[in-house]
Structure formats: C-alpha cells, structure tokens
Amino acid sequence: MRKLLTLMLLFAFTGVAAEHPDAELREKLREAASAADSFEDRFDAEVWLADMSARLARQLKDHDERIELLMLVHKEANRAGLPPELVLAVIDVESNFDRYAISVAGAIGLMQIMPFWLDEIGRPNDNLLHVHTNLRYGCTILKHYLDKESGDLRRALGRYNGSLGKRKYPNKVIDRLTRKWFKA
C-alpha cells in the first residue's frame, strides 16, 4: 500500500501519467531518498524530494543537481533546527538558486553569505561558492538570528538580510515561503 501511494505521489508531482511512469526519475528519487540521511523515513524522503523537486524544476533544470541541492538543504536545515522550506524560500529570494551569485554588497552564493564571516571565525580558506559550505553558514546564521529574536521570523529575516526594522525583505521571503514552498 505504501509503495502504491509513493508511486501515485511521484506521478502527481512529476506530472507523469500513471500508465507511463518515468522509471529513470523514479529510480533517481529512490536513490536520493535512500541516501538522504536527514530523513527519518524513506517514504517521507521520497515524497518530500518529489514535491520540492517539482517546485524547483523551473529554476534548476538539471534533475540530478536539483535532488543533490534539495538533499543538502534538508540536511543542513535539520542540522540547524530550521524548516527546510524556509531555507528554500531564503535561497529563492536571495539568489534565485544561482550558486555563483555575488551581490553588489559582496554577498556570495545561494544564501548570500558575506565573506567577512570567514575571517570572523578564523576560516579564511572556506569557499562560500561551495554549496555545502554556503548552506552550512547560511542555516547557522539564520538559526542564530531566529533564536536571538525569540522565534520572530520577520525580525530574524531582517537581521539575516541586514534590514532589521524594515518589512520589504521579510515580507518577500514569507510570501515566497507561503506561496511556493509551504503550499498544499
């Protein structure tokens, strides 16, 4: 029963008709879900990865790159104690999923991390263009600000963006979160 439900969800999220399943995609999702050590349950992993992959497909065309990124986001978000969908919303707004993005202020990568942090923590050789490093820093910083603001997401996002007290950036992330990443 669980296997049938998984397949039905995969078909629904990928837009593939039930009589013509994409065997390669199904197998890639299965492999990714099996390797996703931040998931407690393989079924949950398959469903989440299929769902988020469909939502991200327009921005990241390459399926393998998309699944790899989603697995890293899930892992780093869980490590930091953040909802992975929140991290996806921040990345969506900050860099539009461009791992090589550099802002006019000098922020780098998916989560737009300011390079001064490398010196601040004594790790000047860390590469913020490296996806795993960027996610590790970004999730850690966001969680710190969320804790500092006692769970107030708007204030934490303002701190993250350097715009504390202004509503534009937090509203944009929360809007993206609710319209794209948390929608049913």
N, C-alpha and C positions, 0 to 999 in steps of 0.2 A: 504494500500500500504506500509506504513512504517513498519507494523508488518511483512509482507511478506519479505521485504528487510532485516529486522533484522534476521528472521529465515534463509534466504539464506546465510547471512554473518556468522551466527553461524555455519551452516553446513560446509561452506567453511573453516572456521578457525579451526574447530574441526575435519575435515576430515570425517564427518558422511554423509552418503548418504541421500539425501532429503527424500526418502521414508522410512527411518528408523531413525528418529531423536531420540537423546538421551534425553528423557523427563526429567530425573533427572538433567542432566547437564544444560539443558535449564532453568529449574526452579531455580537452584542454581545461574546461571548467572543473571537471572531476579531479584532474591532476593538481590544478591550482588549489582547489579546496582541500585536498589531502595534505598539501604542503603548507597550508595556512595554519601555522601553529598558534595563532592568536584566537582561533575559533575553538569553542568547547565541543562543538558538534559538527560533523562533516556535512550533514544536511543543511544546517544553518549557514555554513560556509558557501555551499553551492548556491543556495537561494540568494544570499546577500551579494555574492560576486556576480551572479547573473543579472540581478536587479541593478546594481550600481554600474556594471559594465554597459548595460543598455542606456543608462542615463548619461554616461560619459562618452559614448561612441562618437558623437558629433565632434567632440573636441580632440579626442585621441583615436585616430583611425585604426592604428595597429592593435589588433586584439591582444597579442602577447604582451605588448608594452602596457596596455590598459590593465590587464589582470595583474601583472607584476606590480604596477603602481598601487592598485587597489589593495593588494595583499600587504604592501609596505605601509600604506596609510592605516589600514586596520590594525596592524601590529603596533605601530608607533602611537596611534591614538589610544589603544588599550593600555599600552605600557604607561602612558602619561595619565590615564584616567579620564580621557575625553571621548565623546561620541565620535566615531569615525566620520559620520555625516557632517558634523560641524567642521572637522578638518577639511573635508572635501569642499564645503562652502567657502572656507577661508581661501583655499587654493584657487578655487574658481574665480573669486573676486580679485585676489592678489596678483595672480599670474596667468589666469585662463589656461592653466595646466601646461604652461611653457616652462620646462625645466631649466632653460637657459635664459630666462627673463632677468633683466637687470633694470631697475627703476632709475629715474633721473636722480633720486637721492642716493643711489648706490646699493639698494637692497637687492639681494641675489636669490635666484632660484624659485622653486614652486611656492614656497611660503614667504618669500621676500624677506630674508634674514639680513640684517645689517652686519657687514663684515667686522665692525668693531667688537662684536661678541667674541670673535676668535682670539683676539688679544686679551680681552677681559677675563677669559677663562684659561688663558695660557696654552691655547691650541692653535697657534697661527698657521699651521700647515693643513688644518682641516679644509676640505674643499666643499664650499657651500653649493656648488653646482652638482655635487654628488647627491642623488635623490635621497638615499637613506640618511645621510648626514643632515641634509636640509630638513627633512621631516622630523628627525630626532630633535634638532634645535627648535624648530617651529612649534612642535607639540609641547615641548618642555616650557618654552616661553609662554605660550597661550595658557597652559595649565597653571603656571605661576601667577599670571595676571588674573585668572578666574578665581584662584584661591585668595589672592590679595584683595579682590573685590567681593569676597564672600558669596561667590556664585552669581553675581550680577553680570550677565553676559554682555549687555551693552557697554558697561564700563570696562570690562575686560577686553573687549574688542577694540574699544577706543584706545586703551593702553597699548595693545598689540600694534595698532596702526600709528601710534603717536598722535592721536587726535582726541585724547580724553576730553570729555565735555562737549564734543560735537557729535551730532547724531547721524551724519551722512554715511560714514563708513560702517558703523554698527548696523544701521538700518539696511544697508545694501547686503551685508553678509547674512543677516537674519532673514531678509526677503529671499535670498538665494537658497538658504537652508530650508525654508518652509515651502517654497515653490518648486524646488528641484530635487533636493536630497532627502527630505522627510515626507514628501507627498506619498499618499497611499496609492 
